[in-house]
Amino acid sequence: MPVAVGPYGQSQPSCFDRVKMGFVMGCAVGMAAGALFGTFSCLRIRMRGRELMGGVGKTMMQSGGTFGTFMAIGMGIRC
């Protein structure tokens, strides 16, 4: 299979590289959203200190993983 060459002679990223990039971008966006929503929901139920950090961290990881997975699937479909 021939390698696609873009402008200025550089090669295009492989499909696996695109899927990885989609996961990383989705994870970053999901973690940012998780930080906002997690902080709000934990403060709403009056969490403080270590409990607050654990709750926000858990929400960030969950939303980052979920959104990253869906972005990786979307990038895989586009390949």
mmCIF file of the N, C-alpha and C atoms, coordinates in Angstrom:
data_MODEL
# 
_entry.id   MODEL 
# 
loop_
_atom_site.group_PDB 
_atom_site.id 
_atom_site.type_symbol 
_atom_site.label_atom_id 
_atom_site.label_alt_id 
_atom_site.label_comp_id 
_atom_site.label_asym_id 
_atom_site.label_entity_id 
_atom_site.label_seq_id 
_atom_site.pdbx_PDB_ins_code 
_atom_site.Cartn_x 
_atom_site.Cartn_y 
_atom_site.Cartn_z 
_atom_site.occupancy 
_atom_site.B_iso_or_equiv 
_atom_site.pdbx_formal_charge 
_atom_site.auth_seq_id 
_atom_site.auth_comp_id 
_atom_site.auth_asym_id 
_atom_site.auth_atom_id 
_atom_site.pdbx_PDB_model_num 
ATOM 1   N N  . MET A 1 1  ? 0.841   -1.177 0.000  1.00 0.00 ? 1  MET A N  1 
ATOM 2   C CA . MET A 1 1  ? 0.000   0.000  0.000  1.00 0.00 ? 1  MET A CA 1 
ATOM 3   C C  . MET A 1 1  ? 0.886   1.238  0.000  1.00 0.00 ? 1  MET A C  1 
ATOM 4   N N  . PRO A 1 2  ? 0.675   2.176  -0.900 1.00 0.00 ? 2  PRO A N  1 
ATOM 5   C CA . PRO A 1 2  ? 1.535   3.364  -0.943 1.00 0.00 ? 2  PRO A CA 1 
ATOM 6   C C  . PRO A 1 2  ? 1.285   4.287  0.246  1.00 0.00 ? 2  PRO A C  1 
ATOM 7   N N  . VAL A 1 3  ? 2.343   4.963  0.650  1.00 0.00 ? 3  VAL A N  1 
ATOM 8   C CA . VAL A 1 3  ? 2.262   5.903  1.771  1.00 0.00 ? 3  VAL A CA 1 
ATOM 9   C C  . VAL A 1 3  ? 1.809   7.252  1.227  1.00 0.00 ? 3  VAL A C  1 
ATOM 10  N N  . ALA A 1 4  ? 0.773   7.818  1.838  1.00 0.00 ? 4  ALA A N  1 
ATOM 11  C CA . ALA A 1 4  ? 0.279   9.127  1.422  1.00 0.00 ? 4  ALA A CA 1 
ATOM 12  C C  . ALA A 1 4  ? 1.269   10.202 1.852  1.00 0.00 ? 4  ALA A C  1 
ATOM 13  N N  . VAL A 1 5  ? 1.581   11.089 0.934  1.00 0.00 ? 5  VAL A N  1 
ATOM 14  C CA . VAL A 1 5  ? 2.526   12.160 1.229  1.00 0.00 ? 5  VAL A CA 1 
ATOM 15  C C  . VAL A 1 5  ? 1.779   13.485 1.156  1.00 0.00 ? 5  VAL A C  1 
ATOM 16  N N  . GLY A 1 6  ? 1.887   14.251 2.229  1.00 0.00 ? 6  GLY A N  1 
ATOM 17  C CA . GLY A 1 6  ? 1.221   15.541 2.298  1.00 0.00 ? 6  GLY A CA 1 
ATOM 18  C C  . GLY A 1 6  ? 2.084   16.632 1.688  1.00 0.00 ? 6  GLY A C  1 
ATOM 19  N N  . PRO A 1 7  ? 1.670   17.866 1.868  1.00 0.00 ? 7  PRO A N  1 
ATOM 20  C CA . PRO A 1 7  ? 2.476   18.976 1.353  1.00 0.00 ? 7  PRO A CA 1 
ATOM 21  C C  . PRO A 1 7  ? 3.816   19.047 2.078  1.00 0.00 ? 7  PRO A C  1 
ATOM 22  N N  . TYR A 1 8  ? 4.826   19.526 1.408  1.00 0.00 ? 8  TYR A N  1 
ATOM 23  C CA . TYR A 1 8  ? 6.177   19.692 1.943  1.00 0.00 ? 8  TYR A CA 1 
ATOM 24  C C  . TYR A 1 8  ? 6.853   18.356 2.250  1.00 0.00 ? 8  TYR A C  1 
ATOM 25  N N  . GLY A 1 9  ? 6.348   17.258 1.703  1.00 0.00 ? 9  GLY A N  1 
ATOM 26  C CA . GLY A 1 9  ? 7.029   15.976 1.798  1.00 0.00 ? 9  GLY A CA 1 
ATOM 27  C C  . GLY A 1 9  ? 6.814   15.170 3.061  1.00 0.00 ? 9  GLY A C  1 
ATOM 28  N N  . GLN A 1 10 ? 6.044   15.626 4.020  1.00 0.00 ? 10 GLN A N  1 
ATOM 29  C CA . GLN A 1 10 ? 5.849   14.832 5.233  1.00 0.00 ? 10 GLN A CA 1 
ATOM 30  C C  . GLN A 1 10 ? 4.738   13.806 5.011  1.00 0.00 ? 10 GLN A C  1 
ATOM 31  N N  . SER A 1 11 ? 4.866   12.655 5.680  1.00 0.00 ? 11 SER A N  1 
ATOM 32  C CA . SER A 1 11 ? 3.858   11.603 5.522  1.00 0.00 ? 11 SER A CA 1 
ATOM 33  C C  . SER A 1 11 ? 2.698   11.836 6.480  1.00 0.00 ? 11 SER A C  1 
ATOM 34  N N  . GLN A 1 12 ? 1.549   11.312 6.121  1.00 0.00 ? 12 GLN A N  1 
ATOM 35  C CA . GLN A 1 12 ? 0.342   11.449 6.937  1.00 0.00 ? 12 GLN A CA 1 
ATOM 36  C C  . GLN A 1 12 ? 0.400   10.478 8.113  1.00 0.00 ? 12 GLN A C  1 
ATOM 37  N N  . PRO A 1 13 ? -0.234  10.800 9.248  1.00 0.00 ? 13 PRO A N  1 
ATOM 38  C CA . PRO A 1 13 ? -0.246  9.857  10.374 1.00 0.00 ? 13 PRO A CA 1 
ATOM 39  C C  . PRO A 1 13 ? -1.070  8.622  10.034 1.00 0.00 ? 13 PRO A C  1 
ATOM 40  N N  . SER A 1 14 ? -0.682  7.497  10.630 1.00 0.00 ? 14 SER A N  1 
ATOM 41  C CA . SER A 1 14 ? -1.406  6.257  10.384 1.00 0.00 ? 14 SER A CA 1 
ATOM 42  C C  . SER A 1 14 ? -2.767  6.304  11.074 1.00 0.00 ? 14 SER A C  1 
ATOM 43  N N  . CYS A 1 15 ? -3.584  5.321  10.762 1.00 0.00 ? 15 CYS A N  1 
ATOM 44  C CA . CYS A 1 15 ? -4.919  5.270  11.362 1.00 0.00 ? 15 CYS A CA 1 
ATOM 45  C C  . CYS A 1 15 ? -4.824  5.090  12.883 1.00 0.00 ? 15 CYS A C  1 
ATOM 46  N N  . PHE A 1 16 ? -3.877  4.259  13.321 1.00 0.00 ? 16 PHE A N  1 
ATOM 47  C CA . PHE A 1 16 ? -3.705  4.051  14.755 1.00 0.00 ? 16 PHE A CA 1 
ATOM 48  C C  . PHE A 1 16 ? -3.267  5.344  15.445 1.00 0.00 ? 16 PHE A C  1 
ATOM 49  N N  . ASP A 1 17 ? -2.398  6.106  14.785 1.00 0.00 ? 17 ASP A N  1 
ATOM 50  C CA . ASP A 1 17 ? -1.978  7.393  15.355 1.00 0.00 ? 17 ASP A CA 1 
ATOM 51  C C  . ASP A 1 17 ? -3.154  8.360  15.457 1.00 0.00 ? 17 ASP A C  1 
ATOM 52  N N  . ARG A 1 18 ? -4.033  8.341  14.463 1.00 0.00 ? 18 ARG A N  1 
ATOM 53  C CA . ARG A 1 18 ? -5.213  9.203  14.514 1.00 0.00 ? 18 ARG A CA 1 
ATOM 54  C C  . ARG A 1 18 ? -6.154  8.801  15.639 1.00 0.00 ? 18 ARG A C  1 
ATOM 55  N N  . VAL A 1 19 ? -6.319  7.494  15.840 1.00 0.00 ? 19 VAL A N  1 
ATOM 56  C CA . VAL A 1 19 ? -7.187  7.021  16.926 1.00 0.00 ? 19 VAL A CA 1 
ATOM 57  C C  . VAL A 1 19 ? -6.602  7.428  18.272 1.00 0.00 ? 19 VAL A C  1 
ATOM 58  N N  . LYS A 1 20 ? -5.270  7.279  18.431 1.00 0.00 ? 20 LYS A N  1 
ATOM 59  C CA . LYS A 1 20 ? -4.622  7.700  19.675 1.00 0.00 ? 20 LYS A CA 1 
ATOM 60  C C  . LYS A 1 20 ? -4.795  9.192  19.912 1.00 0.00 ? 20 LYS A C  1 
ATOM 61  N N  . MET A 1 21 ? -4.614  9.977  18.849 1.00 0.00 ? 21 MET A N  1 
ATOM 62  C CA . MET A 1 21 ? -4.762  11.423 18.978 1.00 0.00 ? 21 MET A CA 1 
ATOM 63  C C  . MET A 1 21 ? -6.199  11.791 19.352 1.00 0.00 ? 21 MET A C  1 
ATOM 64  N N  . GLY A 1 22 ? -7.176  11.101 18.773 1.00 0.00 ? 22 GLY A N  1 
ATOM 65  C CA . GLY A 1 22 ? -8.568  11.338 19.129 1.00 0.00 ? 22 GLY A CA 1 
ATOM 66  C C  . GLY A 1 22 ? -8.850  11.013 20.581 1.00 0.00 ? 22 GLY A C  1 
ATOM 67  N N  . PHE A 1 23 ? -8.263  9.907  21.070 1.00 0.00 ? 23 PHE A N  1 
ATOM 68  C CA . PHE A 1 23 ? -8.464  9.554  22.472 1.00 0.00 ? 23 PHE A CA 1 
ATOM 69  C C  . PHE A 1 23 ? -7.858  10.604 23.394 1.00 0.00 ? 23 PHE A C  1 
ATOM 70  N N  . VAL A 1 24 ? -6.658  11.052 23.077 1.00 0.00 ? 24 VAL A N  1 
ATOM 71  C CA . VAL A 1 24 ? -5.994  12.032 23.944 1.00 0.00 ? 24 VAL A CA 1 
ATOM 72  C C  . VAL A 1 24 ? -6.753  13.363 23.952 1.00 0.00 ? 24 VAL A C  1 
ATOM 73  N N  . MET A 1 25 ? -7.190  13.803 22.782 1.00 0.00 ? 25 MET A N  1 
ATOM 74  C CA . MET A 1 25 ? -7.955  15.060 22.733 1.00 0.00 ? 25 MET A CA 1 
ATOM 75  C C  . MET A 1 25 ? -9.273  14.925 23.484 1.00 0.00 ? 25 MET A C  1 
ATOM 76  N N  . GLY A 1 26 ? -9.970  13.806 23.289 1.00 0.00 ? 26 GLY A N  1 
ATOM 77  C CA . GLY A 1 26 ? -11.220 13.580 23.996 1.00 0.00 ? 26 GLY A CA 1 
ATOM 78  C C  . GLY A 1 26 ? -11.029 13.474 25.490 1.00 0.00 ? 26 GLY A C  1 
ATOM 79  N N  . CYS A 1 27 ? -9.931  12.837 25.884 1.00 0.00 ? 27 CYS A N  1 
ATOM 80  C CA . CYS A 1 27 ? -9.644  12.713 27.318 1.00 0.00 ? 27 CYS A CA 1 
ATOM 81  C C  . CYS A 1 27 ? -9.397  14.085 27.946 1.00 0.00 ? 27 CYS A C  1 
ATOM 82  N N  . ALA A 1 28 ? -8.679  14.944 27.237 1.00 0.00 ? 28 ALA A N  1 
ATOM 83  C CA . ALA A 1 28 ? -8.408  16.292 27.768 1.00 0.00 ? 28 ALA A CA 1 
ATOM 84  C C  . ALA A 1 28 ? -9.691  17.096 27.906 1.00 0.00 ? 28 ALA A C  1 
ATOM 85  N N  . VAL A 1 29 ? -10.531 17.046 26.885 1.00 0.00 ? 29 VAL A N  1 
ATOM 86  C CA . VAL A 1 29 ? -11.795 17.792 26.945 1.00 0.00 ? 29 VAL A CA 1 
ATOM 87  C C  . VAL A 1 29 ? -12.706 17.219 28.021 1.00 0.00 ? 29 VAL A C  1 
ATOM 88  N N  . GLY A 1 30 ? -12.775 15.892 28.105 1.00 0.00 ? 30 GLY A N  1 
ATOM 89  C CA . GLY A 1 30 ? -13.614 15.258 29.120 1.00 0.00 ? 30 GLY A CA 1 
ATOM 90  C C  . GLY A 1 30 ? -13.146 15.537 30.528 1.00 0.00 ? 30 GLY A C  1 
ATOM 91  N N  . MET A 1 31 ? -11.838 15.578 30.733 1.00 0.00 ? 31 MET A N  1 
ATOM 92  C CA . MET A 1 31 ? -11.327 15.875 32.071 1.00 0.00 ? 31 MET A CA 1 
ATOM 93  C C  . MET A 1 31 ? -11.605 17.322 32.466 1.00 0.00 ? 31 MET A C  1 
ATOM 94  N N  . ALA A 1 32 ? -11.531 18.226 31.508 1.00 0.00 ? 32 ALA A N  1 
ATOM 95  C CA . ALA A 1 32 ? -11.856 19.625 31.816 1.00 0.00 ? 32 ALA A CA 1 
ATOM 96  C C  . ALA A 1 32 ? -13.333 19.760 32.184 1.00 0.00 ? 32 ALA A C  1 
ATOM 97  N N  . ALA A 1 33 ? -14.187 19.095 31.428 1.00 0.00 ? 33 ALA A N  1 
ATOM 98  C CA . ALA A 1 33 ? -15.619 19.132 31.756 1.00 0.00 ? 33 ALA A CA 1 
ATOM 99  C C  . ALA A 1 33 ? -15.883 18.442 33.091 1.00 0.00 ? 33 ALA A C  1 
ATOM 100 N N  . GLY A 1 34 ? -15.184 17.343 33.336 1.00 0.00 ? 34 GLY A N  1 
ATOM 101 C CA . GLY A 1 34 ? -15.341 16.643 34.610 1.00 0.00 ? 34 GLY A CA 1 
ATOM 102 C C  . GLY A 1 34 ? -14.899 17.472 35.796 1.00 0.00 ? 34 GLY A C  1 
ATOM 103 N N  . ALA A 1 35 ? -13.856 18.291 35.594 1.00 0.00 ? 35 ALA A N  1 
ATOM 104 C CA . ALA A 1 35 ? -13.403 19.172 36.676 1.00 0.00 ? 35 ALA A CA 1 
ATOM 105 C C  . ALA A 1 35 ? -14.489 20.188 37.025 1.00 0.00 ? 35 ALA A C  1 
ATOM 106 N N  . LEU A 1 36 ? -15.122 20.744 36.004 1.00 0.00 ? 36 LEU A N  1 
ATOM 107 C CA . LEU A 1 36 ? -16.182 21.731 36.258 1.00 0.00 ? 36 LEU A CA 1 
ATOM 108 C C  . LEU A 1 36 ? -17.398 21.085 36.920 1.00 0.00 ? 36 LEU A C  1 
ATOM 109 N N  . PHE A 1 37 ? -17.907 20.032 36.288 1.00 0.00 ? 37 PHE A N  1 
ATOM 110 C CA . PHE A 1 37 ? -19.119 19.404 36.816 1.00 0.00 ? 37 PHE A CA 1 
ATOM 111 C C  . PHE A 1 37 ? -18.856 18.690 38.140 1.00 0.00 ? 37 PHE A C  1 
ATOM 112 N N  . GLY A 1 38 ? -17.687 18.072 38.277 1.00 0.00 ? 38 GLY A N  1 
ATOM 113 C CA . GLY A 1 38 ? -17.356 17.380 39.522 1.00 0.00 ? 38 GLY A CA 1 
ATOM 114 C C  . GLY A 1 38 ? -17.220 18.331 40.688 1.00 0.00 ? 38 GLY A C  1 
ATOM 115 N N  . THR A 1 39 ? -16.576 19.469 40.458 1.00 0.00 ? 39 THR A N  1 
ATOM 116 C CA . THR A 1 39 ? -16.430 20.454 41.529 1.00 0.00 ? 39 THR A CA 1 
ATOM 117 C C  . THR A 1 39 ? -17.790 20.984 41.960 1.00 0.00 ? 39 THR A C  1 
ATOM 118 N N  . PHE A 1 40 ? -18.626 21.285 40.986 1.00 0.00 ? 40 PHE A N  1 
ATOM 119 C CA . PHE A 1 40 ? -19.950 21.798 41.316 1.00 0.00 ? 40 PHE A CA 1 
ATOM 120 C C  . PHE A 1 40 ? -20.771 20.775 42.098 1.00 0.00 ? 40 PHE A C  1 
ATOM 121 N N  . SER A 1 41 ? -20.779 19.529 41.636 1.00 0.00 ? 41 SER A N  1 
ATOM 122 C CA . SER A 1 41 ? -21.611 18.522 42.302 1.00 0.00 ? 41 SER A CA 1 
ATOM 123 C C  . SER A 1 41 ? -21.069 18.169 43.682 1.00 0.00 ? 41 SER A C  1 
ATOM 124 N N  . CYS A 1 42 ? -19.739 18.142 43.841 1.00 0.00 ? 42 CYS A N  1 
ATOM 125 C CA . CYS A 1 42 ? -19.183 17.828 45.159 1.00 0.00 ? 42 CYS A CA 1 
ATOM 126 C C  . CYS A 1 42 ? -19.388 18.974 46.148 1.00 0.00 ? 42 CYS A C  1 
ATOM 127 N N  . LEU A 1 43 ? -19.263 20.203 45.679 1.00 0.00 ? 43 LEU A N  1 
ATOM 128 C CA . LEU A 1 43 ? -19.519 21.328 46.577 1.00 0.00 ? 43 LEU A CA 1 
ATOM 129 C C  . LEU A 1 43 ? -20.995 21.437 46.933 1.00 0.00 ? 43 LEU A C  1 
ATOM 130 N N  . ARG A 1 44 ? -21.850 21.012 46.017 1.00 0.00 ? 44 ARG A N  1 
ATOM 131 C CA . ARG A 1 44 ? -23.290 21.077 46.269 1.00 0.00 ? 44 ARG A CA 1 
ATOM 132 C C  . ARG A 1 44 ? -23.691 20.162 47.425 1.00 0.00 ? 44 ARG A C  1 
ATOM 133 N N  . ILE A 1 45 ? -23.012 19.011 47.549 1.00 0.00 ? 45 ILE A N  1 
ATOM 134 C CA . ILE A 1 45 ? -23.343 18.112 48.662 1.00 0.00 ? 45 ILE A CA 1 
ATOM 135 C C  . ILE A 1 45 ? -22.400 18.308 49.849 1.00 0.00 ? 45 ILE A C  1 
ATOM 136 N N  . ARG A 1 46 ? -21.715 19.444 49.853 1.00 0.00 ? 46 ARG A N  1 
ATOM 137 C CA . ARG A 1 46 ? -20.898 19.915 50.962 1.00 0.00 ? 46 ARG A CA 1 
ATOM 138 C C  . ARG A 1 46 ? -19.703 19.024 51.289 1.00 0.00 ? 46 ARG A C  1 
ATOM 139 N N  . MET A 1 47 ? -19.006 18.554 50.266 1.00 0.00 ? 47 MET A N  1 
ATOM 140 C CA . MET A 1 47 ? -17.753 17.827 50.492 1.00 0.00 ? 47 MET A CA 1 
ATOM 141 C C  . MET A 1 47 ? -16.641 18.838 50.738 1.00 0.00 ? 47 MET A C  1 
ATOM 142 N N  . ARG A 1 48 ? -15.665 18.464 51.538 1.00 0.00 ? 48 ARG A N  1 
ATOM 143 C CA . ARG A 1 48 ? -14.542 19.335 51.844 1.00 0.00 ? 48 ARG A CA 1 
ATOM 144 C C  . ARG A 1 48 ? -13.252 18.517 51.888 1.00 0.00 ? 48 ARG A C  1 
ATOM 145 N N  . GLY A 1 49 ? -12.126 19.173 51.630 1.00 0.00 ? 49 GLY A N  1 
ATOM 146 C CA . GLY A 1 49 ? -10.805 18.596 51.816 1.00 0.00 ? 49 GLY A CA 1 
ATOM 147 C C  . GLY A 1 49 ? -10.502 17.401 50.927 1.00 0.00 ? 49 GLY A C  1 
ATOM 148 N N  . ARG A 1 50 ? -10.014 16.352 51.573 1.00 0.00 ? 50 ARG A N  1 
ATOM 149 C CA . ARG A 1 50 ? -9.593  15.157 50.854 1.00 0.00 ? 50 ARG A CA 1 
ATOM 150 C C  . ARG A 1 50 ? -10.763 14.475 50.152 1.00 0.00 ? 50 ARG A C  1 
ATOM 151 N N  . GLU A 1 51 ? -11.914 14.520 50.760 1.00 0.00 ? 51 GLU A N  1 
ATOM 152 C CA . GLU A 1 51 ? -13.119 13.938 50.162 1.00 0.00 ? 51 GLU A CA 1 
ATOM 153 C C  . GLU A 1 51 ? -13.488 14.677 48.865 1.00 0.00 ? 51 GLU A C  1 
ATOM 154 N N  . LEU A 1 52 ? -13.354 15.996 48.872 1.00 0.00 ? 52 LEU A N  1 
ATOM 155 C CA . LEU A 1 52 ? -13.631 16.813 47.686 1.00 0.00 ? 52 LEU A CA 1 
ATOM 156 C C  . LEU A 1 52 ? -12.662 16.471 46.560 1.00 0.00 ? 52 LEU A C  1 
ATOM 157 N N  . MET A 1 53 ? -11.368 16.384 46.883 1.00 0.00 ? 53 MET A N  1 
ATOM 158 C CA . MET A 1 53 ? -10.364 16.064 45.856 1.00 0.00 ? 53 MET A CA 1 
ATOM 159 C C  . MET A 1 53 ? -10.602 14.678 45.265 1.00 0.00 ? 53 MET A C  1 
ATOM 160 N N  . GLY A 1 54 ? -10.955 13.729 46.088 1.00 0.00 ? 54 GLY A N  1 
ATOM 161 C CA . GLY A 1 54 ? -11.242 12.384 45.591 1.00 0.00 ? 54 GLY A CA 1 
ATOM 162 C C  . GLY A 1 54 ? -12.458 12.349 44.691 1.00 0.00 ? 54 GLY A C  1 
ATOM 163 N N  . GLY A 1 55 ? -13.499 13.073 45.079 1.00 0.00 ? 55 GLY A N  1 
ATOM 164 C CA . GLY A 1 55 ? -14.715 13.111 44.274 1.00 0.00 ? 55 GLY A CA 1 
ATOM 165 C C  . GLY A 1 55 ? -14.512 13.795 42.937 1.00 0.00 ? 55 GLY A C  1 
ATOM 166 N N  . VAL A 1 56 ? -13.777 14.905 42.954 1.00 0.00 ? 56 VAL A N  1 
ATOM 167 C CA . VAL A 1 56 ? -13.513 15.634 41.707 1.00 0.00 ? 56 VAL A CA 1 
ATOM 168 C C  . VAL A 1 56 ? -12.599 14.805 40.806 1.00 0.00 ? 56 VAL A C  1 
ATOM 169 N N  . GLY A 1 57 ? -11.588 14.182 41.381 1.00 0.00 ? 57 GLY A N  1 
ATOM 170 C CA . GLY A 1 57 ? -10.681 13.346 40.592 1.00 0.00 ? 57 GLY A CA 1 
ATOM 171 C C  . GLY A 1 57 ? -11.391 12.162 39.956 1.00 0.00 ? 57 GLY A C  1 
ATOM 172 N N  . LYS A 1 58 ? -12.280 11.545 40.718 1.00 0.00 ? 58 LYS A N  1 
ATOM 173 C CA . LYS A 1 58 ? -13.033 10.415 40.179 1.00 0.00 ? 58 LYS A CA 1 
ATOM 174 C C  . LYS A 1 58 ? -13.919 10.854 39.022 1.00 0.00 ? 58 LYS A C  1 
ATOM 175 N N  . THR A 1 59 ? -14.592 11.988 39.173 1.00 0.00 ? 59 THR A N  1 
ATOM 176 C CA . THR A 1 59 ? -15.448 12.500 38.101 1.00 0.00 ? 59 THR A CA 1 
ATOM 177 C C  . THR A 1 59 ? -14.628 12.877 36.876 1.00 0.00 ? 59 THR A C  1 
ATOM 178 N N  . MET A 1 60 ? -13.448 13.461 37.083 1.00 0.00 ? 60 MET A N  1 
ATOM 179 C CA . MET A 1 60 ? -12.592 13.816 35.957 1.00 0.00 ? 60 MET A CA 1 
ATOM 180 C C  . MET A 1 60 ? -12.140 12.575 35.192 1.00 0.00 ? 60 MET A C  1 
ATOM 181 N N  . MET A 1 61 ? -11.743 11.544 35.897 1.00 0.00 ? 61 MET A N  1 
ATOM 182 C CA . MET A 1 61 ? -11.284 10.324 35.229 1.00 0.00 ? 61 MET A CA 1 
ATOM 183 C C  . MET A 1 61 ? -12.419 9.629  34.485 1.00 0.00 ? 61 MET A C  1 
ATOM 184 N N  . GLN A 1 62 ? -13.581 9.605  35.086 1.00 0.00 ? 62 GLN A N  1 
ATOM 185 C CA . GLN A 1 62 ? -14.717 8.952  34.430 1.00 0.00 ? 62 GLN A CA 1 
ATOM 186 C C  . GLN A 1 62 ? -15.121 9.689  33.159 1.00 0.00 ? 62 GLN A C  1 
ATOM 187 N N  . SER A 1 63 ? -15.266 10.993 33.246 1.00 0.00 ? 63 SER A N  1 
ATOM 188 C CA . SER A 1 63 ? -15.703 11.735 32.070 1.00 0.00 ? 63 SER A CA 1 
ATOM 189 C C  . SER A 1 63 ? -14.599 11.790 31.013 1.00 0.00 ? 63 SER A C  1 
ATOM 190 N N  . GLY A 1 64 ? -13.354 11.883 31.438 1.00 0.00 ? 64 GLY A N  1 
ATOM 191 C CA . GLY A 1 64 ? -12.249 11.869 30.480 1.00 0.00 ? 64 GLY A CA 1 
ATOM 192 C C  . GLY A 1 64 ? -12.144 10.553 29.735 1.00 0.00 ? 64 GLY A C  1 
ATOM 193 N N  . GLY A 1 65 ? -12.278 9.455  30.450 1.00 0.00 ? 65 GLY A N  1 
ATOM 194 C CA . GLY A 1 65 ? -12.230 8.145  29.802 1.00 0.00 ? 65 GLY A CA 1 
ATOM 195 C C  . GLY A 1 65 ? -13.397 7.916  28.866 1.00 0.00 ? 65 GLY A C  1 
ATOM 196 N N  . THR A 1 66 ? -14.573 8.332  29.290 1.00 0.00 ? 66 THR A N  1 
ATOM 197 C CA . THR A 1 66 ? -15.764 8.141  28.453 1.00 0.00 ? 66 THR A CA 1 
ATOM 198 C C  . THR A 1 66 ? -15.678 8.976  27.184 1.00 0.00 ? 66 THR A C  1 
ATOM 199 N N  . PHE A 1 67 ? -15.372 10.250 27.325 1.00 0.00 ? 67 PHE A N  1 
ATOM 200 C CA . PHE A 1 67 ? -15.320 11.113 26.149 1.00 0.00 ? 67 PHE A CA 1 
ATOM 201 C C  . PHE A 1 67 ? -14.151 10.738 25.246 1.00 0.00 ? 67 PHE A C  1 
ATOM 202 N N  . GLY A 1 68 ? -13.033 10.342 25.848 1.00 0.00 ? 68 GLY A N  1 
ATOM 203 C CA . GLY A 1 68 ? -11.889 9.904  25.053 1.00 0.00 ? 68 GLY A CA 1 
ATOM 204 C C  . GLY A 1 68 ? -12.201 8.661  24.245 1.00 0.00 ? 68 GLY A C  1 
ATOM 205 N N  . THR A 1 69 ? -12.943 7.728  24.836 1.00 0.00 ? 69 THR A N  1 
ATOM 206 C CA . THR A 1 69 ? -13.327 6.513  24.105 1.00 0.00 ? 69 THR A CA 1 
ATOM 207 C C  . THR A 1 69 ? -14.207 6.849  22.918 1.00 0.00 ? 69 THR A C  1 
ATOM 208 N N  . PHE A 1 70 ? -15.178 7.713  23.103 1.00 0.00 ? 70 PHE A N  1 
ATOM 209 C CA . PHE A 1 70 ? -16.059 8.065  22.002 1.00 0.00 ? 70 PHE A CA 1 
ATOM 210 C C  . PHE A 1 70 ? -15.324 8.838  20.916 1.00 0.00 ? 70 PHE A C  1 
ATOM 211 N N  . MET A 1 71 ? -14.381 9.696  21.297 1.00 0.00 ? 71 MET A N  1 
ATOM 212 C CA . MET A 1 71 ? -13.596 10.406 20.292 1.00 0.00 ? 71 MET A CA 1 
ATOM 213 C C  . MET A 1 71 ? -12.693 9.442  19.522 1.00 0.00 ? 71 MET A C  1 
ATOM 214 N N  . ALA A 1 72 ? -12.129 8.441  20.211 1.00 0.00 ? 72 ALA A N  1 
ATOM 215 C CA . ALA A 1 72 ? -11.288 7.464  19.533 1.00 0.00 ? 72 ALA A CA 1 
ATOM 216 C C  . ALA A 1 72 ? -12.125 6.642  18.558 1.00 0.00 ? 72 ALA A C  1 
ATOM 217 N N  . ILE A 1 73 ? -13.336 6.278  18.935 1.00 0.00 ? 73 ILE A N  1 
ATOM 218 C CA . ILE A 1 73 ? -14.220 5.538  18.031 1.00 0.00 ? 73 ILE A CA 1 
ATOM 219 C C  . ILE A 1 73 ? -14.547 6.396  16.815 1.00 0.00 ? 73 ILE A C  1 
ATOM 220 N N  . GLY A 1 74 ? -14.840 7.669  17.037 1.00 0.00 ? 74 GLY A N  1 
ATOM 221 C CA . GLY A 1 74 ? -15.141 8.573  15.933 1.00 0.00 ? 74 GLY A CA 1 
ATOM 222 C C  . GLY A 1 74 ? -13.975 8.740  14.980 1.00 0.00 ? 74 GLY A C  1 
ATOM 223 N N  . MET A 1 75 ? -12.761 8.837  15.522 1.00 0.00 ? 75 MET A N  1 
ATOM 224 C CA . MET A 1 75 ? -11.583 8.949  14.657 1.00 0.00 ? 75 MET A CA 1 
ATOM 225 C C  . MET A 1 75 ? -11.332 7.645  13.920 1.00 0.00 ? 75 MET A C  1 
ATOM 226 N N  . GLY A 1 76 ? -11.624 6.510  14.552 1.00 0.00 ? 76 GLY A N  1 
ATOM 227 C CA . GLY A 1 76 ? -11.467 5.223  13.886 1.00 0.00 ? 76 GLY A CA 1 
ATOM 228 C C  . GLY A 1 76 ? -12.439 5.062  12.735 1.00 0.00 ? 76 GLY A C  1 
ATOM 229 N N  . ILE A 1 77 ? -13.633 5.582  12.881 1.00 0.00 ? 77 ILE A N  1 
ATOM 230 C CA . ILE A 1 77 ? -14.616 5.513  11.802 1.00 0.00 ? 77 ILE A CA 1 
ATOM 231 C C  . ILE A 1 77 ? -14.164 6.365  10.616 1.00 0.00 ? 77 ILE A C  1 
ATOM 232 N N  . ARG A 1 78 ? -13.507 7.478  10.897 1.00 0.00 ? 78 ARG A N  1 
ATOM 233 C CA . ARG A 1 78 ? -13.067 8.373  9.824  1.00 0.00 ? 78 ARG A CA 1 
ATOM 234 C C  . ARG A 1 78 ? -11.878 7.823  9.037  1.00 0.00 ? 78 ARG A C  1 
ATOM 235 N N  . CYS A 1 79 ? -11.146 6.850  9.587  1.00 0.00 ? 79 CYS A N  1 
ATOM 236 C CA . CYS A 1 79 ? -9.962  6.294  8.883  1.00 0.00 ? 79 CYS A CA 1 
ATOM 237 C C  . CYS A 1 79 ? -10.376 5.513  7.653  1.00 0.00 ? 79 CYS A C  1 
# 
